[in-house]
Amino acid sequence: GLDRFEFVFDGKTISKEDTPMALGIQENNKIEATRINKVAVTIRCSIKMKERGFLVENTAMIYNIFDEFTREVLDTERSALVFLFQENRVYGYESPIALKLKSRDNIIHVVPARSYKACKNCVCCNSNHGRETKNEQSCHDAGR
């Protein structure tokens, strides 16, 4: 989509809210379009209240940022953690393109591996990844 490009007029990046009139664009002016080869990813650990932003090549596997985050920010082993993007587990061999990441505003949550289970809506199996959840229910209480 268009979020894979950056548009520049007169040395300034054009945002979605800009209009031709506000930018002073006139007939025959040129707008530069540049393909963005990297995406911005924030890894967030709500339990320890820590996060860090990374720039990742569109086609690169993202395991490197997982390794760096666990080593430098959390000072723990990567095998002790599970990474989630939009509530789906991310293993690290995926690229930003495979995960359909946008150019920015991508948050990957980190939860302890020992507390992660496949039952996504269960509060006893998973943390709520920093979100308040309505109607929290334990799969064990519901007899599932």
Contacts in CASP RR format, 6 or more apart in sequence:
PFRMAT RR
TARGET T0000
AUTHOR 0000-0000-0000
METHOD contacts of the structure
MODEL  1
GLDRFEFVFDGKTISKEDTPMALGIQENNKIEATRINKVAVTIRCSIKMK
ERGFLVENTAMIYNIFDEFTREVLDTERSALVFLFQENRVYGYESPIALK
LKSRDNIIHVVPARSYKACKNCVCCNSNHGRETKNEQSCHDAGR
3 36 0 8 1.000
3 102 0 8 1.000
3 103 0 8 1.000
4 35 0 8 1.000
4 36 0 8 1.000
4 58 0 8 1.000
4 103 0 8 1.000
5 33 0 8 1.000
5 34 0 8 1.000
5 35 0 8 1.000
5 36 0 8 1.000
6 13 0 8 1.000
6 33 0 8 1.000
6 34 0 8 1.000
6 36 0 8 1.000
7 13 0 8 1.000
7 14 0 8 1.000
7 31 0 8 1.000
7 32 0 8 1.000
7 33 0 8 1.000
7 34 0 8 1.000
8 14 0 8 1.000
8 31 0 8 1.000
8 32 0 8 1.000
8 34 0 8 1.000
9 23 0 8 1.000
9 25 0 8 1.000
9 29 0 8 1.000
9 30 0 8 1.000
9 31 0 8 1.000
9 32 0 8 1.000
10 23 0 8 1.000
12 23 0 8 1.000
14 23 0 8 1.000
14 31 0 8 1.000
25 31 0 8 1.000
36 58 0 8 1.000
36 103 0 8 1.000
37 57 0 8 1.000
37 58 0 8 1.000
38 55 0 8 1.000
38 56 0 8 1.000
38 57 0 8 1.000
38 58 0 8 1.000
39 55 0 8 1.000
39 56 0 8 1.000
39 58 0 8 1.000
39 96 0 8 1.000
39 101 0 8 1.000
39 102 0 8 1.000
39 103 0 8 1.000
39 104 0 8 1.000
39 106 0 8 1.000
40 53 0 8 1.000
40 54 0 8 1.000
40 55 0 8 1.000
40 103 0 8 1.000
40 104 0 8 1.000
40 105 0 8 1.000
40 106 0 8 1.000
41 53 0 8 1.000
41 54 0 8 1.000
41 55 0 8 1.000
41 56 0 8 1.000
41 62 0 8 1.000
41 65 0 8 1.000
41 96 0 8 1.000
41 101 0 8 1.000
41 106 0 8 1.000
41 107 0 8 1.000
41 108 0 8 1.000
42 51 0 8 1.000
42 52 0 8 1.000
42 53 0 8 1.000
42 54 0 8 1.000
42 106 0 8 1.000
42 107 0 8 1.000
42 108 0 8 1.000
43 51 0 8 1.000
43 52 0 8 1.000
43 53 0 8 1.000
43 54 0 8 1.000
43 65 0 8 1.000
43 66 0 8 1.000
43 69 0 8 1.000
43 73 0 8 1.000
43 83 0 8 1.000
43 107 0 8 1.000
43 108 0 8 1.000
43 109 0 8 1.000
43 110 0 8 1.000
44 50 0 8 1.000
44 51 0 8 1.000
44 107 0 8 1.000
44 108 0 8 1.000
44 109 0 8 1.000
44 110 0 8 1.000
45 51 0 8 1.000
45 73 0 8 1.000
45 74 0 8 1.000
45 109 0 8 1.000
45 110 0 8 1.000
46 109 0 8 1.000
46 127 0 8 1.000
46 129 0 8 1.000
46 130 0 8 1.000
47 110 0 8 1.000
47 111 0 8 1.000
47 112 0 8 1.000
47 127 0 8 1.000
48 74 0 8 1.000
50 73 0 8 1.000
50 74 0 8 1.000
51 73 0 8 1.000
52 69 0 8 1.000
52 72 0 8 1.000
52 73 0 8 1.000
54 65 0 8 1.000
54 68 0 8 1.000
54 69 0 8 1.000
56 62 0 8 1.000
56 65 0 8 1.000
56 96 0 8 1.000
57 96 0 8 1.000
58 95 0 8 1.000
58 96 0 8 1.000
58 97 0 8 1.000
59 95 0 8 1.000
59 96 0 8 1.000
59 97 0 8 1.000
60 95 0 8 1.000
60 96 0 8 1.000
61 92 0 8 1.000
61 93 0 8 1.000
61 94 0 8 1.000
61 95 0 8 1.000
62 90 0 8 1.000
62 92 0 8 1.000
62 94 0 8 1.000
62 95 0 8 1.000
62 96 0 8 1.000
62 99 0 8 1.000
63 91 0 8 1.000
63 92 0 8 1.000
63 93 0 8 1.000
66 78 0 8 1.000
66 81 0 8 1.000
66 83 0 8 1.000
66 92 0 8 1.000
67 78 0 8 1.000
69 110 0 8 1.000
70 76 0 8 1.000
70 77 0 8 1.000
70 78 0 8 1.000
70 80 0 8 1.000
70 81 0 8 1.000
70 110 0 8 1.000
71 78 0 8 1.000
74 81 0 8 1.000
74 110 0 8 1.000
79 113 0 8 1.000
80 112 0 8 1.000
80 113 0 8 1.000
80 114 0 8 1.000
81 110 0 8 1.000
81 111 0 8 1.000
81 112 0 8 1.000
81 113 0 8 1.000
82 89 0 8 1.000
82 110 0 8 1.000
82 111 0 8 1.000
82 112 0 8 1.000
82 113 0 8 1.000
82 116 0 8 1.000
83 89 0 8 1.000
83 90 0 8 1.000
83 91 0 8 1.000
83 92 0 8 1.000
83 108 0 8 1.000
83 109 0 8 1.000
83 110 0 8 1.000
84 90 0 8 1.000
84 108 0 8 1.000
84 109 0 8 1.000
84 110 0 8 1.000
84 111 0 8 1.000
84 129 0 8 1.000
85 99 0 8 1.000
85 101 0 8 1.000
85 106 0 8 1.000
85 107 0 8 1.000
85 108 0 8 1.000
85 109 0 8 1.000
87 120 0 8 1.000
87 129 0 8 1.000
89 116 0 8 1.000
90 99 0 8 1.000
90 108 0 8 1.000
96 106 0 8 1.000
109 129 0 8 1.000
109 130 0 8 1.000
111 126 0 8 1.000
111 127 0 8 1.000
111 129 0 8 1.000
115 125 0 8 1.000
115 126 0 8 1.000
115 127 0 8 1.000
116 125 0 8 1.000
116 126 0 8 1.000
117 125 0 8 1.000
117 126 0 8 1.000
119 125 0 8 1.000
119 126 0 8 1.000
119 139 0 8 1.000
119 144 0 8 1.000
120 126 0 8 1.000
121 137 0 8 1.000
121 139 0 8 1.000
122 137 0 8 1.000
122 138 0 8 1.000
122 139 0 8 1.000
122 140 0 8 1.000
123 133 0 8 1.000
123 136 0 8 1.000
123 137 0 8 1.000
123 138 0 8 1.000
124 138 0 8 1.000
124 139 0 8 1.000
124 140 0 8 1.000
125 138 0 8 1.000
125 139 0 8 1.000
128 136 0 8 1.000
END
